[in-house]
């Protein structure tokens, strides 16, 4: 009898944790006081490693506009070439190419900005839907100095992009 009770408790605990894992975690989740647009930005999730350091992504929506933000570390003068497309390859071998928006040079040379870069991608509805519906297995990016790099996404992280995209899903997206 105690074995059955323990098994039921374990099953309940696992199902509770699974539901908690799907709960969105936000840096911002509010309605803008001036524009009255919904503004959501997820906490970053690790997708893979680049230059032997984590590559993080977070999703953002401002009203119906969707964005993907990518942060990586620039140690040893490593930089991703933003004039070339950034590609996310899915489990079905299809992919989506996204282009980073031009970012002004930061005058702040201290702290986190000195060792990391932030790329912001404006997503079309089609790009957003692909990222929402398909697990990612690889990313491909070009580096300054020429050439491209393909990085595998670890099995445990393959649904992280889908997770953050679900967190900025609005009723009007359905």
C-alpha positions as CSV (number, residue, x, y, z in Angstrom):
1,X,0.0,0.0,0.0
2,X,2.8,2.4,0.9
3,X,4.4,1.7,-2.5
4,X,1.2,2.7,-4.3
5,X,1.0,5.9,-2.2
6,X,4.6,6.7,-2.9
7,X,4.1,6.1,-6.7
8,X,1.0,8.4,-6.7
9,X,2.9,11.1,-4.8
10,X,5.9,10.8,-7.2
11,X,3.5,11.0,-10.2
12,X,1.8,14.0,-8.8
13,X,5.1,15.8,-8.0
14,X,6.4,15.1,-11.5
15,X,3.3,16.4,-13.2
16,X,3.3,19.5,-10.9
17,X,6.9,20.2,-11.9
18,X,6.2,19.7,-15.6
19,X,3.4,22.3,-15.4
20,X,5.6,24.7,-13.5
21,X,8.3,24.3,-16.1
22,X,5.9,25.7,-18.8
23,X,5.1,28.8,-16.8
24,X,6.5,31.9,-18.5
25,X,9.2,33.9,-16.8
26,X,9.3,37.6,-17.8
27,X,11.6,40.5,-17.4
28,X,8.7,42.8,-18.4
29,X,5.0,42.0,-18.6
30,X,2.9,45.2,-18.6
31,X,0.7,47.5,-20.6
32,X,2.6,50.7,-21.7
33,X,1.0,53.7,-20.0
34,X,1.5,56.0,-23.0
35,X,0.7,53.7,-26.0
36,X,-1.5,51.2,-24.1
37,X,0.3,48.4,-26.0
38,X,1.1,45.1,-24.3
39,X,4.8,44.8,-23.6
40,X,6.3,41.4,-22.8
41,X,9.9,40.4,-22.6
42,X,10.9,36.9,-21.5
43,X,13.9,36.1,-19.3
44,X,16.8,34.8,-21.4
45,X,17.1,31.1,-22.0
46,X,20.4,29.4,-23.1
47,X,20.3,27.9,-26.6
48,X,23.8,26.8,-27.3
49,X,27.4,28.0,-26.9
50,X,29.3,30.2,-29.2
51,X,33.0,31.1,-28.7
52,X,33.0,28.6,-25.7
53,X,30.4,30.7,-23.9
54,X,26.6,30.6,-23.6
55,X,24.4,32.1,-26.3
56,X,21.1,33.4,-24.8
57,X,17.8,34.3,-26.5
58,X,14.7,36.0,-25.3
59,X,11.5,36.9,-27.0
60,X,9.7,40.3,-26.8
61,X,6.4,41.7,-28.1
62,X,5.3,45.3,-28.2
63,X,1.7,45.1,-29.2
64,X,1.6,42.7,-32.1
65,X,5.2,43.2,-33.1
66,X,7.5,40.3,-32.2
67,X,11.3,40.4,-31.6
68,X,14.0,37.8,-30.9
69,X,17.0,39.1,-28.9
70,X,20.3,37.2,-28.9
71,X,23.1,37.9,-26.4
72,X,26.5,36.4,-26.8
73,X,30.0,37.1,-25.3
74,X,32.7,38.7,-27.4
75,X,35.8,37.5,-25.6
76,X,39.0,37.4,-27.8
77,X,37.5,39.9,-30.3
78,X,34.8,37.4,-31.3
79,X,31.9,39.0,-33.1
80,X,29.0,37.7,-35.2
81,X,28.6,39.5,-38.5
82,X,25.3,41.3,-38.4
83,X,25.3,42.1,-42.1
84,X,24.7,38.4,-42.9
85,X,21.6,36.4,-41.9
86,X,21.4,34.4,-38.7
87,X,19.8,31.1,-39.4
88,X,17.9,28.7,-37.1
89,X,17.6,25.1,-38.4
90,X,14.7,23.0,-37.2
91,X,14.3,19.2,-36.6
92,X,12.6,18.8,-40.0
93,X,15.7,20.3,-41.7
94,X,13.8,23.4,-42.7
95,X,15.1,26.8,-41.5
96,X,14.4,30.4,-40.9
97,X,16.8,33.2,-41.7
98,X,16.5,36.4,-39.8
99,X,18.4,39.6,-40.2
100,X,19.7,41.7,-37.2
101,X,18.6,45.3,-37.1
102,X,21.3,47.9,-37.2
103,X,22.3,48.9,-33.7
104,X,24.0,52.2,-32.8
105,X,27.4,51.9,-31.2
106,X,27.2,52.1,-27.4
107,X,29.0,54.9,-25.7
108,X,29.0,52.9,-22.5
109,X,32.3,50.9,-22.4
110,X,32.0,49.4,-19.0
111,X,30.4,46.4,-17.5
112,X,28.3,43.8,-19.3
113,X,28.1,45.7,-22.6
114,X,31.9,45.6,-22.9
115,X,32.1,41.8,-23.1
116,X,28.8,41.0,-24.7
117,X,26.7,41.9,-27.7
118,X,23.0,42.1,-28.2
119,X,21.4,41.3,-31.6
120,X,17.8,42.3,-32.1
121,X,15.7,40.6,-34.9
122,X,12.3,42.0,-36.0
123,X,10.2,38.9,-36.8
124,X,7.6,38.7,-39.5
125,X,4.5,36.7,-38.7
126,X,5.8,33.8,-40.8
127,X,9.1,33.7,-39.0
128,X,7.4,34.0,-35.6
129,X,5.1,31.1,-36.5
130,X,8.0,28.9,-37.6
131,X,9.9,29.6,-34.3
132,X,6.7,28.9,-32.4
133,X,6.0,25.6,-34.0
134,X,9.3,23.9,-34.6
135,X,12.1,22.8,-32.3
136,X,15.6,24.1,-33.2
137,X,18.5,21.7,-33.7
138,X,21.2,24.1,-35.0
139,X,22.0,27.7,-35.5
140,X,24.2,29.1,-38.3
141,X,25.9,32.5,-38.2
142,X,28.7,34.3,-39.9
143,X,31.7,35.7,-38.1
144,X,33.6,38.8,-38.7
145,X,36.7,37.9,-40.7
146,X,34.7,35.5,-43.0
147,X,33.2,32.1,-42.9
148,X,30.2,30.7,-41.0
149,X,29.7,28.5,-38.0
150,X,27.0,25.9,-37.4
151,X,26.4,25.1,-33.8
152,X,24.2,22.2,-32.6
153,X,21.5,22.9,-30.0
154,X,21.6,20.4,-27.2
155,X,18.7,18.1,-27.1
156,X,17.4,19.5,-23.7
157,X,17.5,23.1,-25.2
158,X,15.8,22.3,-28.6
159,X,12.4,23.6,-27.4
160,X,13.6,26.7,-25.6
161,X,12.9,29.0,-28.6
162,X,9.4,27.6,-28.8
163,X,8.9,28.2,-25.1
164,X,9.9,31.9,-25.3
165,X,7.8,32.4,-28.4
166,X,4.7,30.9,-26.6
167,X,5.3,33.4,-23.8
168,X,4.8,36.4,-26.2
169,X,1.8,34.8,-27.9
170,X,-1.2,37.1,-27.9
171,X,-4.8,36.2,-28.5
172,X,-4.7,38.0,-31.9
173,X,-1.9,35.6,-33.0
174,X,-4.2,32.5,-33.0
